[in-house]
Amino acid sequence: MMDLLVQLAVAGSILVLVVLFMVTQERRADLRERLRRAGARRHWWNRPRNGH
């Protein structure tokens, strides 16, 4: 019985870690995309040459 409980606890913790990892990766990619988009708007070398 104890072995089963230990296996369930280990499996549950691994599942939680995987879910947390996926969520943080997703957020990080979203943040990176947002920063890239904001940077592309702001930088002088990405501005259109005709409109200033």
PLY file of the C-alpha trace (Angstrom):
ply
format ascii 1.0
element vertex 52
property float x
property float y
property float z
element edge 51
property int vertex1
property int vertex2
end_header
0.00 0.00 0.00
2.79 2.40 0.88
4.54 1.77 -2.44
1.36 2.67 -4.31
1.01 5.90 -2.34
4.63 6.81 -3.03
4.20 6.10 -6.75
1.03 8.21 -6.85
2.78 11.07 -5.04
5.77 10.93 -7.40
3.56 10.75 -10.50
1.43 13.66 -9.24
4.45 15.83 -8.48
5.96 15.09 -11.90
2.67 15.99 -13.56
2.51 19.27 -11.62
6.11 20.09 -12.56
5.45 19.39 -16.24
2.32 21.57 -16.23
4.15 24.41 -14.47
7.06 24.12 -16.89
4.71 24.29 -19.89
2.86 27.31 -18.49
6.07 29.21 -17.76
7.50 28.39 -21.19
4.29 29.61 -22.82
4.37 32.84 -20.83
8.03 33.38 -21.56
7.48 32.92 -25.30
4.52 35.32 -25.14
6.60 37.86 -23.24
9.47 37.48 -25.70
7.08 38.00 -28.62
5.58 41.08 -26.97
9.03 42.54 -26.29
10.12 41.85 -29.85
7.01 43.54 -31.22
7.43 46.56 -28.93
11.12 46.78 -29.83
10.35 46.62 -33.54
7.99 49.57 -33.12
10.44 51.63 -31.11
13.82 51.27 -32.78
15.00 53.89 -35.19
16.34 51.40 -37.74
12.89 49.82 -38.08
11.09 53.08 -38.76
9.85 53.71 -42.29
12.25 56.00 -44.11
9.60 58.19 -45.74
7.40 59.03 -42.76
10.01 59.55 -40.02
0 1
1 2
2 3
3 4
4 5
5 6
6 7
7 8
8 9
9 10
10 11
11 12
12 13
13 14
14 15
15 16
16 17
17 18
18 19
19 20
20 21
21 22
22 23
23 24
24 25
25 26
26 27
27 28
28 29
29 30
30 31
31 32
32 33
33 34
34 35
35 36
36 37
37 38
38 39
39 40
40 41
41 42
42 43
43 44
44 45
45 46
46 47
47 48
48 49
49 50
50 51
